[in-house]
Amino acid sequence: MEYVSDDFTTLRSAVLVNKSWAAEAISVLWQKPPVAALASCSDDHRQFYARQVRELDFGGQQDGEQHSRFRTLEFPRLKCLTIDLYSPRDGEKLWLGQYIQPSLEEFRFYGAEPAEDLLDLMETRCPRLQSILIDYAFEGISTERLIKFFGCFRSLRSICLPSCMDDFVDDQMLTYLARRHGLEDLELGRTITYEMIEKAFEGAEAPFRSIRRLTVQMKSKAVEPLTAAVKSATSLLLTVEDNELSPLPPIRSLINLTELEIVFCQEAIWPATDLLTLRGLRNLRRLCIYSIEGPPAFPTLTDQEFIQLFERMGQLQDLIFQVQCNLSTVAITSLGTHCRQLESCEIFGSYDLHGWSTIERPLFPQLRRLDLGATVTREQESQ
């Protein structure tokens, strides 16, 4: 049945063959059901299907209204649970204990106020917990309580504390996270400063030694000491709060990166040499450079330097290059030569693509999406 797990028509037909086929097909069909599908089952059959569920995603107000209906159910196979933000009527609290089962490995929680001690329930019931996201400051939560909670799980590999948890991402929390063994995936919503990094790393032999994926918002001065610590990272999603220092040169040491996203919060002008420091990142499959405000400017970047930047990135599949610079079609065309795996490409600028009609095809054999901002014909350019 695993070979047709995405073919719902075939699975529904398999249910009708015999009891053995039906049992297998139902198990696959109900691994990740829509919340509405489980809610629509009759009361006397709902528990039968709940036993098959391995993943539940409550995606908003309508799904959230089903928590009370599911309160008496048991989910013995549930591995992944997402509770989106939900506002109960009359200030009621959420009863979530029915989902907190020994099989649970991933839990994402966005609110609202739980009726039970959620952290205590997971501490006592979920020995296999591997990934946790909390983005709601419910009653009783604190930095100390979170650290105690994290410390209960040797299996925990991924911790995500987005912006609603900023109050709890302080010096104490960062110091703990930097020293936690086995932490591979970390996302923090609070802006991290140089001083916070300095305190967190003080006396630490190898901070963030196991980090593979890091999503963080930082002051530019903090980028260098952080990147010096996360040598094993394969994914870095970095938001830079200020333009005091260029974040690009320190990143060149992260040669294992397969994904790099840099978001600038302020307008900035940098030399082309800063961009060229990234050319050693040969394993990149995704590279995104853009800004929340005006795009970062590299006014001296030439076609040849652009080619040098990408000529060794043969595995690149996804490129967003929202940068102010003066490039010609020669630079864009070079991507078709050096980045043959490119599937999505977005670059600022106006380009005359008339010459592409004479180029041997296909120029981009894997390309599905191309956005060059604005393109012009020769006639338009002359006008």
Short mmCIF file of the C-alpha atoms (twelve columns), coordinates in Angstrom:
data_MODEL
# 
_entry.id   MODEL 
# 
loop_
_atom_site.group_PDB 
_atom_site.id 
_atom_site.type_symbol 
_atom_site.label_atom_id 
_atom_site.label_alt_id 
_atom_site.label_comp_id 
_atom_site.label_asym_id 
_atom_site.label_seq_id 
_atom_site.Cartn_x 
_atom_site.Cartn_y 
_atom_site.Cartn_z 
_atom_site.pdbx_PDB_model_num 
ATOM 1   C CA . MET A 1   0.000   0.000  0.000   1 
ATOM 2   C CA . GLU A 2   2.942   2.352  0.589   1 
ATOM 3   C CA . TYR A 3   3.497   2.559  -3.172  1 
ATOM 4   C CA . VAL A 4   0.032   4.064  -3.697  1 
ATOM 5   C CA . SER A 5   -0.059  6.205  -0.543  1 
ATOM 6   C CA . ASP A 6   -0.807  9.339  -2.598  1 
ATOM 7   C CA . ASP A 7   -3.374  7.672  -4.853  1 
ATOM 8   C CA . PHE A 8   -6.572  8.069  -2.834  1 
ATOM 9   C CA . THR A 9   -8.791  6.626  -5.568  1 
ATOM 10  C CA . THR A 10  -6.825  3.375  -5.584  1 
ATOM 11  C CA . LEU A 11  -6.780  3.239  -1.786  1 
ATOM 12  C CA . ARG A 12  -10.546 3.675  -1.589  1 
ATOM 13  C CA . SER A 13  -10.966 0.868  -4.104  1 
ATOM 14  C CA . ALA A 14  -8.647  -1.345 -2.042  1 
ATOM 15  C CA . VAL A 15  -10.953 -0.953 0.953   1 
ATOM 16  C CA . LEU A 16  -13.630 -2.875 -0.980  1 
ATOM 17  C CA . VAL A 17  -11.473 -5.908 -1.882  1 
ATOM 18  C CA . ASN A 18  -11.458 -7.829 1.411   1 
ATOM 19  C CA . LYS A 19  -10.836 -7.330 5.136   1 
ATOM 20  C CA . SER A 20  -7.044  -7.591 4.890   1 
ATOM 21  C CA . TRP A 21  -6.817  -5.066 2.080   1 
ATOM 22  C CA . ALA A 22  -9.309  -2.817 3.825   1 
ATOM 23  C CA . ALA A 23  -7.260  -2.759 7.031   1 
ATOM 24  C CA . GLU A 24  -4.089  -1.803 5.153   1 
ATOM 25  C CA . ALA A 25  -5.823  0.810  2.988   1 
ATOM 26  C CA . ILE A 26  -7.585  2.440  5.950   1 
ATOM 27  C CA . SER A 27  -4.283  2.627  7.818   1 
ATOM 28  C CA . VAL A 28  -2.720  4.564  4.925   1 
ATOM 29  C CA . LEU A 29  -5.771  6.717  4.145   1 
ATOM 30  C CA . TRP A 30  -6.036  7.942  7.728   1 
ATOM 31  C CA . GLN A 31  -2.350  8.623  8.416   1 
ATOM 32  C CA . LYS A 32  -2.783  12.357 7.815   1 
ATOM 33  C CA . PRO A 33  -6.495  13.154 7.502   1 
ATOM 34  C CA . PRO A 34  -7.934  16.672 7.325   1 
ATOM 35  C CA . VAL A 35  -9.359  17.624 10.703  1 
ATOM 36  C CA . ALA A 36  -12.759 18.111 9.057   1 
ATOM 37  C CA . ALA A 37  -12.712 14.515 7.773   1 
ATOM 38  C CA . LEU A 38  -12.214 13.086 11.254  1 
ATOM 39  C CA . ALA A 39  -14.857 15.443 12.660  1 
ATOM 40  C CA . SER A 40  -17.385 14.308 10.045  1 
ATOM 41  C CA . CYS A 41  -17.169 10.656 11.143  1 
ATOM 42  C CA . SER A 42  -20.031 9.334  13.192  1 
ATOM 43  C CA . ASP A 43  -19.460 9.250  16.943  1 
ATOM 44  C CA . ASP A 44  -19.308 5.456  17.057  1 
ATOM 45  C CA . HIS A 45  -16.687 5.242  14.268  1 
ATOM 46  C CA . ARG A 46  -14.481 8.261  15.062  1 
ATOM 47  C CA . GLN A 47  -12.306 6.429  17.609  1 
ATOM 48  C CA . PHE A 48  -11.602 3.627  15.121  1 
ATOM 49  C CA . TYR A 49  -10.142 6.110  12.635  1 
ATOM 50  C CA . ALA A 50  -8.382  8.149  15.342  1 
ATOM 51  C CA . ARG A 51  -6.265  5.074  16.100  1 
ATOM 52  C CA . GLN A 52  -4.815  5.246  12.573  1 
ATOM 53  C CA . VAL A 53  -3.848  8.938  12.677  1 
ATOM 54  C CA . ARG A 54  -0.127  9.746  12.632  1 
ATOM 55  C CA . GLU A 55  -0.301  13.470 11.865  1 
ATOM 56  C CA . LEU A 56  -2.874  16.155 12.734  1 
ATOM 57  C CA . ASP A 57  -2.760  19.777 11.631  1 
ATOM 58  C CA . PHE A 58  -5.331  22.118 13.179  1 
ATOM 59  C CA . GLY A 59  -5.230  25.029 10.758  1 
ATOM 60  C CA . GLY A 60  -7.244  27.858 12.245  1 
ATOM 61  C CA . GLN A 61  -10.580 28.734 13.800  1 
ATOM 62  C CA . GLN A 62  -12.743 26.138 12.067  1 
ATOM 63  C CA . ASP A 63  -10.384 23.269 12.856  1 
ATOM 64  C CA . GLY A 64  -9.873  24.595 16.376  1 
ATOM 65  C CA . GLU A 65  -13.556 24.230 17.124  1 
ATOM 66  C CA . GLN A 66  -13.145 20.451 16.879  1 
ATOM 67  C CA . HIS A 67  -10.904 20.110 19.956  1 
ATOM 68  C CA . SER A 68  -13.891 19.687 22.254  1 
ATOM 69  C CA . ARG A 69  -15.337 17.028 19.934  1 
ATOM 70  C CA . PHE A 70  -12.051 15.093 20.005  1 
ATOM 71  C CA . ARG A 71  -11.533 15.396 23.764  1 
ATOM 72  C CA . THR A 72  -12.576 11.808 24.552  1 
ATOM 73  C CA . LEU A 73  -10.569 10.252 21.711  1 
ATOM 74  C CA . GLU A 74  -7.243  8.453  21.926  1 
ATOM 75  C CA . PHE A 75  -4.507  8.851  19.293  1 
ATOM 76  C CA . PRO A 76  -2.031  6.047  20.073  1 
ATOM 77  C CA . ARG A 77  -0.063  6.447  16.795  1 
ATOM 78  C CA . LEU A 78  0.071   10.253 16.637  1 
ATOM 79  C CA . LYS A 79  3.618   11.415 15.807  1 
ATOM 80  C CA . CYS A 80  3.196   14.977 14.540  1 
ATOM 81  C CA . LEU A 81  0.787   17.589 15.923  1 
ATOM 82  C CA . THR A 82  0.261   21.221 14.900  1 
ATOM 83  C CA . ILE A 83  -2.114  23.483 16.842  1 
ATOM 84  C CA . ASP A 84  -2.630  26.769 14.993  1 
ATOM 85  C CA . LEU A 85  -3.785  29.910 16.817  1 
ATOM 86  C CA . TYR A 86  -7.402  29.514 17.871  1 
ATOM 87  C CA . SER A 87  -9.634  31.843 19.895  1 
ATOM 88  C CA . PRO A 88  -12.200 29.819 21.879  1 
ATOM 89  C CA . ARG A 89  -15.530 31.385 22.718  1 
ATOM 90  C CA . ASP A 90  -16.107 32.928 26.151  1 
ATOM 91  C CA . GLY A 91  -12.436 32.634 27.083  1 
ATOM 92  C CA . GLU A 92  -12.488 28.847 27.258  1 
ATOM 93  C CA . LYS A 93  -9.188  27.000 27.435  1 
ATOM 94  C CA . LEU A 94  -7.989  24.222 25.140  1 
ATOM 95  C CA . TRP A 95  -8.069  20.617 26.285  1 
ATOM 96  C CA . LEU A 96  -5.133  18.985 24.498  1 
ATOM 97  C CA . GLY A 97  -4.280  16.000 26.677  1 
ATOM 98  C CA . GLN A 98  -5.904  13.588 24.215  1 
ATOM 99  C CA . TYR A 99  -3.153  14.343 21.682  1 
ATOM 100 C CA . ILE A 100 -0.198  14.137 24.068  1 
ATOM 101 C CA . GLN A 101 0.689   10.482 23.557  1 
ATOM 102 C CA . PRO A 102 3.916   8.446  24.001  1 
ATOM 103 C CA . SER A 103 4.272   8.219  20.209  1 
ATOM 104 C CA . LEU A 104 4.435   12.032 19.777  1 
ATOM 105 C CA . GLU A 105 7.693   13.193 18.145  1 
ATOM 106 C CA . GLU A 106 6.877   16.648 16.727  1 
ATOM 107 C CA . PHE A 107 4.734   19.329 18.359  1 
ATOM 108 C CA . ARG A 108 3.990   22.844 17.067  1 
ATOM 109 C CA . PHE A 109 1.838   25.103 19.228  1 
ATOM 110 C CA . TYR A 110 0.569   28.604 18.366  1 
ATOM 111 C CA . GLY A 111 -2.200  28.973 20.985  1 
ATOM 112 C CA . ALA A 112 -4.563  29.481 22.705  1 
ATOM 113 C CA . GLU A 113 -4.327  29.047 26.491  1 
ATOM 114 C CA . PRO A 114 -4.203  25.314 27.356  1 
ATOM 115 C CA . ALA A 115 -6.436  23.959 30.107  1 
ATOM 116 C CA . GLU A 116 -3.749  21.550 31.310  1 
ATOM 117 C CA . ASP A 117 -0.060  21.973 32.144  1 
ATOM 118 C CA . LEU A 118 1.120   21.319 28.608  1 
ATOM 119 C CA . LEU A 119 4.817   21.096 29.422  1 
ATOM 120 C CA . ASP A 120 4.212   18.727 32.315  1 
ATOM 121 C CA . LEU A 121 2.050   16.473 30.149  1 
ATOM 122 C CA . MET A 122 4.783   16.160 27.528  1 
ATOM 123 C CA . GLU A 123 7.468   15.585 30.162  1 
ATOM 124 C CA . THR A 124 5.566   12.626 31.580  1 
ATOM 125 C CA . ARG A 125 4.077   11.175 28.390  1 
ATOM 126 C CA . CYS A 126 6.361   11.899 25.409  1 
ATOM 127 C CA . PRO A 127 9.770   10.204 25.756  1 
ATOM 128 C CA . ARG A 128 10.347  10.315 21.977  1 
ATOM 129 C CA . LEU A 129 9.867   14.068 21.479  1 
ATOM 130 C CA . GLN A 130 12.305  15.273 18.800  1 
ATOM 131 C CA . SER A 131 10.963  18.642 17.661  1 
ATOM 132 C CA . ILE A 132 9.162   21.444 19.527  1 
ATOM 133 C CA . LEU A 133 7.795   24.815 18.393  1 
ATOM 134 C CA . ILE A 134 6.087   27.102 20.904  1 
ATOM 135 C CA . ASP A 135 4.821   30.486 19.741  1 
ATOM 136 C CA . TYR A 136 2.367   31.311 22.513  1 
ATOM 137 C CA . ALA A 137 3.275   32.560 25.983  1 
ATOM 138 C CA . PHE A 138 0.767   30.570 27.998  1 
ATOM 139 C CA . GLU A 139 0.307   30.801 31.753  1 
ATOM 140 C CA . GLY A 140 3.207   29.516 33.855  1 
ATOM 141 C CA . ILE A 141 5.807   29.633 31.118  1 
ATOM 142 C CA . SER A 142 9.199   31.206 31.845  1 
ATOM 143 C CA . THR A 143 12.812  30.914 30.762  1 
ATOM 144 C CA . GLU A 144 13.589  28.631 33.694  1 
ATOM 145 C CA . ARG A 145 10.547  26.425 33.018  1 
ATOM 146 C CA . LEU A 146 11.431  26.068 29.346  1 
ATOM 147 C CA . ILE A 147 15.034  25.136 30.118  1 
ATOM 148 C CA . LYS A 148 13.829  22.499 32.581  1 
ATOM 149 C CA . PHE A 149 11.413  21.193 29.947  1 
ATOM 150 C CA . PHE A 150 14.075  20.968 27.223  1 
ATOM 151 C CA . GLY A 151 16.381  19.193 29.648  1 
ATOM 152 C CA . CYS A 152 13.896  16.343 30.079  1 
ATOM 153 C CA . PHE A 153 14.358  15.116 26.503  1 
ATOM 154 C CA . ARG A 154 17.593  13.564 25.290  1 
ATOM 155 C CA . SER A 155 15.860  12.927 21.952  1 
ATOM 156 C CA . LEU A 156 15.053  16.624 21.346  1 
ATOM 157 C CA . ARG A 157 16.847  17.787 18.174  1 
ATOM 158 C CA . SER A 158 14.816  20.792 17.047  1 
ATOM 159 C CA . ILE A 159 13.778  23.856 19.089  1 
ATOM 160 C CA . CYS A 160 11.828  26.771 17.639  1 
ATOM 161 C CA . LEU A 161 10.924  29.862 19.678  1 
ATOM 162 C CA . PRO A 162 9.488   32.450 17.235  1 
ATOM 163 C CA . SER A 163 8.752   36.118 17.900  1 
ATOM 164 C CA . CYS A 164 5.932   35.609 20.427  1 
ATOM 165 C CA . MET A 165 8.512   33.991 22.717  1 
ATOM 166 C CA . ASP A 166 11.029  36.858 22.620  1 
ATOM 167 C CA . ASP A 167 10.721  37.518 26.362  1 
ATOM 168 C CA . PHE A 168 12.119  34.066 27.104  1 
ATOM 169 C CA . VAL A 169 15.066  34.182 24.694  1 
ATOM 170 C CA . ASP A 170 17.448  35.991 27.030  1 
ATOM 171 C CA . ASP A 171 21.096  35.516 28.018  1 
ATOM 172 C CA . GLN A 172 20.213  32.510 30.159  1 
ATOM 173 C CA . MET A 173 18.292  30.767 27.379  1 
ATOM 174 C CA . LEU A 174 20.931  31.448 24.712  1 
ATOM 175 C CA . THR A 175 23.663  30.172 27.032  1 
ATOM 176 C CA . TYR A 176 21.699  26.961 27.575  1 
ATOM 177 C CA . LEU A 177 20.996  26.442 23.870  1 
ATOM 178 C CA . ALA A 178 24.635  27.040 22.917  1 
ATOM 179 C CA . ARG A 179 25.690  24.221 25.240  1 
ATOM 180 C CA . ARG A 180 22.904  21.741 24.527  1 
ATOM 181 C CA . HIS A 181 24.287  18.519 23.057  1 
ATOM 182 C CA . GLY A 182 22.514  17.137 20.012  1 
ATOM 183 C CA . LEU A 183 20.678  20.346 19.065  1 
ATOM 184 C CA . GLU A 184 20.547  20.260 15.261  1 
ATOM 185 C CA . ASP A 185 17.775  22.692 14.327  1 
ATOM 186 C CA . LEU A 186 17.257  26.068 16.026  1 
ATOM 187 C CA . GLU A 187 14.945  28.977 15.216  1 
ATOM 188 C CA . LEU A 188 14.789  32.131 17.334  1 
ATOM 189 C CA . GLY A 189 12.529  35.124 16.727  1 
ATOM 190 C CA . ARG A 190 14.318  37.589 18.989  1 
ATOM 191 C CA . THR A 191 17.104  39.757 17.564  1 
ATOM 192 C CA . ILE A 192 20.423  38.415 18.833  1 
ATOM 193 C CA . THR A 193 23.118  40.972 19.672  1 
ATOM 194 C CA . TYR A 194 26.891  40.683 19.835  1 
ATOM 195 C CA . GLU A 195 26.753  41.050 23.610  1 
ATOM 196 C CA . MET A 196 24.310  38.130 23.898  1 
ATOM 197 C CA . ILE A 197 26.577  35.921 21.800  1 
ATOM 198 C CA . GLU A 198 29.602  36.964 23.836  1 
ATOM 199 C CA . LYS A 199 27.921  36.002 27.122  1 
ATOM 200 C CA . ALA A 200 26.489  32.759 25.757  1 
ATOM 201 C CA . PHE A 201 29.848  31.583 24.401  1 
ATOM 202 C CA . GLU A 202 31.893  32.519 27.462  1 
ATOM 203 C CA . GLY A 203 33.504  29.369 28.818  1 
ATOM 204 C CA . ALA A 204 31.817  27.136 26.227  1 
ATOM 205 C CA . GLU A 205 34.195  24.636 24.651  1 
ATOM 206 C CA . ALA A 206 32.243  24.155 21.419  1 
ATOM 207 C CA . PRO A 207 28.990  26.164 21.322  1 
ATOM 208 C CA . PHE A 208 26.287  24.972 18.926  1 
ATOM 209 C CA . ARG A 209 28.507  22.046 17.984  1 
ATOM 210 C CA . SER A 210 25.693  19.990 16.434  1 
ATOM 211 C CA . ILE A 211 23.723  22.717 14.633  1 
ATOM 212 C CA . ARG A 212 22.705  21.842 11.071  1 
ATOM 213 C CA . ARG A 213 19.847  24.280 10.469  1 
ATOM 214 C CA . LEU A 214 19.767  27.782 11.953  1 
ATOM 215 C CA . THR A 215 17.103  30.478 11.534  1 
ATOM 216 C CA . VAL A 216 17.957  33.650 13.404  1 
ATOM 217 C CA . GLN A 217 17.645  37.445 13.383  1 
ATOM 218 C CA . MET A 218 20.814  39.303 14.361  1 
ATOM 219 C CA . LYS A 219 22.697  42.531 14.613  1 
ATOM 220 C CA . SER A 220 25.414  42.564 11.956  1 
ATOM 221 C CA . LYS A 221 28.209  42.607 14.543  1 
ATOM 222 C CA . ALA A 222 26.997  39.260 15.917  1 
ATOM 223 C CA . VAL A 223 27.223  37.422 12.582  1 
ATOM 224 C CA . GLU A 224 30.965  36.743 12.668  1 
ATOM 225 C CA . PRO A 225 31.188  35.060 16.106  1 
ATOM 226 C CA . LEU A 226 28.070  33.013 15.412  1 
ATOM 227 C CA . THR A 227 29.176  31.726 12.002  1 
ATOM 228 C CA . ALA A 228 32.569  30.867 13.470  1 
ATOM 229 C CA . ALA A 229 30.775  28.481 15.830  1 
ATOM 230 C CA . VAL A 230 28.323  26.729 13.476  1 
ATOM 231 C CA . LYS A 231 30.801  25.148 11.063  1 
ATOM 232 C CA . SER A 232 28.622  22.074 10.566  1 
ATOM 233 C CA . ALA A 233 25.549  24.052 9.459   1 
ATOM 234 C CA . THR A 234 23.911  23.024 6.194   1 
ATOM 235 C CA . SER A 235 21.115  25.621 6.300   1 
ATOM 236 C CA . LEU A 236 21.322  29.255 7.406   1 
ATOM 237 C CA . LEU A 237 18.365  31.640 7.267   1 
ATOM 238 C CA . LEU A 238 19.726  34.961 8.478   1 
ATOM 239 C CA . THR A 239 17.900  38.263 8.955   1 
ATOM 240 C CA . VAL A 240 20.271  41.193 9.484   1 
ATOM 241 C CA . GLU A 241 18.839  44.072 11.505  1 
ATOM 242 C CA . ASP A 242 21.316  46.845 10.614  1 
ATOM 243 C CA . ASN A 243 23.848  47.820 7.948   1 
ATOM 244 C CA . GLU A 244 26.807  48.540 10.212  1 
ATOM 245 C CA . LEU A 245 28.814  45.570 8.912   1 
ATOM 246 C CA . SER A 246 28.444  43.348 5.871   1 
ATOM 247 C CA . PRO A 247 27.291  39.850 6.899   1 
ATOM 248 C CA . LEU A 248 28.628  38.188 3.752   1 
ATOM 249 C CA . PRO A 249 32.385  37.701 4.399   1 
ATOM 250 C CA . PRO A 250 31.922  35.707 7.649   1 
ATOM 251 C CA . ILE A 251 29.562  33.276 5.907   1 
ATOM 252 C CA . ARG A 252 32.231  32.039 3.489   1 
ATOM 253 C CA . SER A 253 33.562  29.663 6.143   1 
ATOM 254 C CA . LEU A 254 30.305  27.656 6.147   1 
ATOM 255 C CA . ILE A 255 31.326  25.418 3.268   1 
ATOM 256 C CA . ASN A 256 28.737  22.736 4.101   1 
ATOM 257 C CA . LEU A 257 25.776  25.016 3.398   1 
ATOM 258 C CA . THR A 258 23.161  23.727 0.984   1 
ATOM 259 C CA . GLU A 259 20.691  26.510 1.802   1 
ATOM 260 C CA . LEU A 260 21.511  30.177 2.441   1 
ATOM 261 C CA . GLU A 261 18.954  32.946 2.855   1 
ATOM 262 C CA . ILE A 262 20.021  36.475 3.808   1 
ATOM 263 C CA . VAL A 263 17.394  39.137 4.494   1 
ATOM 264 C CA . PHE A 264 18.450  42.767 4.947   1 
ATOM 265 C CA . CYS A 265 16.227  44.962 7.125   1 
ATOM 266 C CA . GLN A 266 17.867  48.225 6.020   1 
ATOM 267 C CA . GLU A 267 19.147  49.593 2.744   1 
ATOM 268 C CA . ALA A 268 22.862  49.062 2.287   1 
ATOM 269 C CA . ILE A 269 25.635  49.536 -0.268  1 
ATOM 270 C CA . TRP A 270 28.369  46.911 -0.292  1 
ATOM 271 C CA . PRO A 271 31.418  46.260 -2.512  1 
ATOM 272 C CA . ALA A 272 31.233  43.446 -5.048  1 
ATOM 273 C CA . THR A 273 34.095  41.707 -3.252  1 
ATOM 274 C CA . ASP A 274 31.704  40.932 -0.384  1 
ATOM 275 C CA . LEU A 275 29.477  38.938 -2.728  1 
ATOM 276 C CA . LEU A 276 32.448  37.119 -4.192  1 
ATOM 277 C CA . THR A 277 33.298  35.707 -0.772  1 
ATOM 278 C CA . LEU A 278 30.333  33.353 -1.257  1 
ATOM 279 C CA . ARG A 279 31.741  31.679 -4.365  1 
ATOM 280 C CA . GLY A 280 33.336  28.928 -2.297  1 
ATOM 281 C CA . LEU A 281 29.912  27.643 -1.196  1 
ATOM 282 C CA . ARG A 282 29.821  24.955 -3.862  1 
ATOM 283 C CA . ASN A 283 27.157  22.807 -2.204  1 
ATOM 284 C CA . LEU A 284 24.414  25.440 -2.327  1 
ATOM 285 C CA . ARG A 285 21.082  24.303 -3.709  1 
ATOM 286 C CA . ARG A 286 19.189  27.379 -2.576  1 
ATOM 287 C CA . LEU A 287 20.512  30.956 -2.401  1 
ATOM 288 C CA . CYS A 288 18.267  33.904 -1.539  1 
ATOM 289 C CA . ILE A 289 19.466  37.479 -1.026  1 
ATOM 290 C CA . TYR A 290 16.828  40.181 -0.625  1 
ATOM 291 C CA . SER A 291 15.657  43.025 1.591   1 
ATOM 292 C CA . ILE A 292 12.579  44.085 3.546   1 
ATOM 293 C CA . GLU A 293 13.219  47.705 2.595   1 
ATOM 294 C CA . GLY A 294 15.105  48.755 -0.547  1 
ATOM 295 C CA . PRO A 295 17.237  45.984 -2.068  1 
ATOM 296 C CA . PRO A 296 20.932  45.849 -1.092  1 
ATOM 297 C CA . ALA A 297 23.136  47.537 -3.670  1 
ATOM 298 C CA . PHE A 298 26.350  46.225 -5.194  1 
ATOM 299 C CA . PRO A 299 26.949  49.007 -7.758  1 
ATOM 300 C CA . THR A 300 30.404  47.821 -8.826  1 
ATOM 301 C CA . LEU A 301 29.389  44.215 -9.567  1 
ATOM 302 C CA . THR A 302 30.360  43.313 -13.141 1 
ATOM 303 C CA . ASP A 303 29.184  40.543 -15.444 1 
ATOM 304 C CA . GLN A 304 32.499  38.745 -15.011 1 
ATOM 305 C CA . GLU A 305 32.288  38.909 -11.223 1 
ATOM 306 C CA . PHE A 306 28.719  37.584 -11.357 1 
ATOM 307 C CA . ILE A 307 29.958  34.678 -13.471 1 
ATOM 308 C CA . GLN A 308 32.780  34.013 -10.994 1 
ATOM 309 C CA . LEU A 309 30.266  33.964 -8.150  1 
ATOM 310 C CA . PHE A 310 28.096  31.251 -9.687  1 
ATOM 311 C CA . GLU A 311 30.445  29.238 -11.898 1 
ATOM 312 C CA . ARG A 312 31.133  26.697 -9.133  1 
ATOM 313 C CA . MET A 313 27.555  26.385 -7.884  1 
ATOM 314 C CA . GLY A 314 26.576  23.533 -10.157 1 
ATOM 315 C CA . GLN A 315 24.019  22.134 -7.699  1 
ATOM 316 C CA . LEU A 316 22.016  25.365 -7.372  1 
ATOM 317 C CA . GLN A 317 18.274  24.803 -7.847  1 
ATOM 318 C CA . ASP A 318 16.629  27.909 -6.386  1 
ATOM 319 C CA . LEU A 319 18.000  31.455 -6.779  1 
ATOM 320 C CA . ILE A 320 16.541  34.742 -5.533  1 
ATOM 321 C CA . PHE A 321 18.974  37.570 -6.255  1 
ATOM 322 C CA . GLN A 322 17.094  40.784 -5.465  1 
ATOM 323 C CA . VAL A 323 20.148  43.006 -5.636  1 
ATOM 324 C CA . GLN A 324 20.672  46.425 -7.203  1 
ATOM 325 C CA . CYS A 325 23.489  46.134 -9.732  1 
ATOM 326 C CA . ASN A 326 24.222  46.709 -13.411 1 
ATOM 327 C CA . LEU A 327 24.322  43.382 -15.201 1 
ATOM 328 C CA . SER A 328 23.792  42.474 -18.833 1 
ATOM 329 C CA . THR A 329 22.210  39.459 -20.462 1 
ATOM 330 C CA . VAL A 330 25.672  37.872 -20.570 1 
ATOM 331 C CA . ALA A 331 25.585  37.421 -16.795 1 
ATOM 332 C CA . ILE A 332 22.091  35.922 -16.787 1 
ATOM 333 C CA . THR A 333 22.928  33.594 -19.670 1 
ATOM 334 C CA . SER A 334 25.942  32.263 -17.777 1 
ATOM 335 C CA . LEU A 335 23.599  30.714 -15.215 1 
ATOM 336 C CA . GLY A 336 22.348  28.392 -17.945 1 
ATOM 337 C CA . THR A 337 25.916  27.221 -18.464 1 
ATOM 338 C CA . HIS A 338 27.069  26.818 -14.871 1 
ATOM 339 C CA . CYS A 339 23.832  26.120 -12.964 1 
ATOM 340 C CA . ARG A 340 22.188  23.430 -15.066 1 
ATOM 341 C CA . GLN A 341 20.019  22.214 -12.173 1 
ATOM 342 C CA . LEU A 342 18.338  25.609 -11.728 1 
ATOM 343 C CA . GLU A 343 14.564  25.252 -11.307 1 
ATOM 344 C CA . SER A 344 13.578  28.727 -10.060 1 
ATOM 345 C CA . CYS A 345 15.354  32.016 -10.751 1 
ATOM 346 C CA . GLU A 346 14.445  35.556 -9.685  1 
ATOM 347 C CA . ILE A 347 16.800  38.447 -10.497 1 
ATOM 348 C CA . PHE A 348 16.273  42.205 -10.538 1 
ATOM 349 C CA . GLY A 349 16.935  44.149 -13.718 1 
ATOM 350 C CA . SER A 350 15.949  44.850 -17.316 1 
ATOM 351 C CA . TYR A 351 17.456  42.592 -19.952 1 
ATOM 352 C CA . ASP A 352 17.353  42.243 -23.727 1 
ATOM 353 C CA . LEU A 353 16.675  38.558 -24.293 1 
ATOM 354 C CA . HIS A 354 16.611  38.777 -28.095 1 
ATOM 355 C CA . GLY A 355 19.918  36.920 -28.301 1 
ATOM 356 C CA . TRP A 356 18.463  33.868 -26.585 1 
ATOM 357 C CA . SER A 357 16.672  32.951 -29.803 1 
ATOM 358 C CA . THR A 358 20.018  31.887 -31.325 1 
ATOM 359 C CA . ILE A 359 21.346  29.994 -28.302 1 
ATOM 360 C CA . GLU A 360 21.362  26.205 -28.388 1 
ATOM 361 C CA . ARG A 361 18.407  24.912 -26.399 1 
ATOM 362 C CA . PRO A 362 17.573  24.162 -23.704 1 
ATOM 363 C CA . LEU A 363 19.481  26.930 -21.944 1 
ATOM 364 C CA . PHE A 364 17.920  26.055 -18.573 1 
ATOM 365 C CA . PRO A 365 16.898  22.383 -18.895 1 
ATOM 366 C CA . GLN A 366 15.276  22.151 -15.427 1 
ATOM 367 C CA . LEU A 367 13.818  25.668 -15.173 1 
ATOM 368 C CA . ARG A 368 10.194  25.991 -14.050 1 
ATOM 369 C CA . ARG A 369 10.073  29.639 -12.995 1 
ATOM 370 C CA . LEU A 370 11.983  32.672 -14.315 1 
ATOM 371 C CA . ASP A 371 11.437  36.217 -13.038 1 
ATOM 372 C CA . LEU A 372 13.806  38.885 -14.338 1 
ATOM 373 C CA . GLY A 373 11.831  41.825 -12.981 1 
ATOM 374 C CA . ALA A 374 11.521  43.567 -16.351 1 
ATOM 375 C CA . THR A 375 12.578  42.500 -19.829 1 
ATOM 376 C CA . VAL A 376 12.903  44.667 -22.924 1 
ATOM 377 C CA . THR A 377 13.248  44.035 -26.632 1 
ATOM 378 C CA . ARG A 378 15.920  45.736 -28.726 1 
ATOM 379 C CA . GLU A 379 13.318  48.100 -30.140 1 
ATOM 380 C CA . GLN A 380 12.150  49.146 -26.664 1 
ATOM 381 C CA . GLU A 381 15.723  49.560 -25.482 1 
ATOM 382 C CA . SER A 382 16.569  51.881 -28.394 1 
ATOM 383 C CA . GLN A 383 13.488  53.966 -27.645 1 
# 
